[in-house]
Amino acid sequence: MTSPSKKASRLWYILLLIPFIATLWPPFYAGNEPRLAGIPYFYWYQFLWVIISAILTAIVYFATKSKT
C-alpha cells in the first residue's frame, strides 16, 4: 500500500504531460507568423517548449526526490 506522501509525489509527474500535449498537434503551430527576431513561429514555438520542458523536468525532479 502506498502512503499518502508517495501518492502526492506521483501527482507531480502530471506536469510532464504539459509539453507533450503542447507539441502533440503540429498544425496548431505550423506557420510562419508571428515571427520572433526573424525566426518563424514553427521553430521558436518548439524551442520555447524545449526550455519549458527542462524547467518542468527540474521541478518534478526536485519535488519527487527522496529526502534520504
Buried (B, 14 or more C-beta within 10 A) or exposed (E): EEEEEEEEBEEBEEBEEEBEEBBEEEEEBEEEEEEEEEEBBEEBBEEEBEEEBEEBEEEBEEEBEEEE
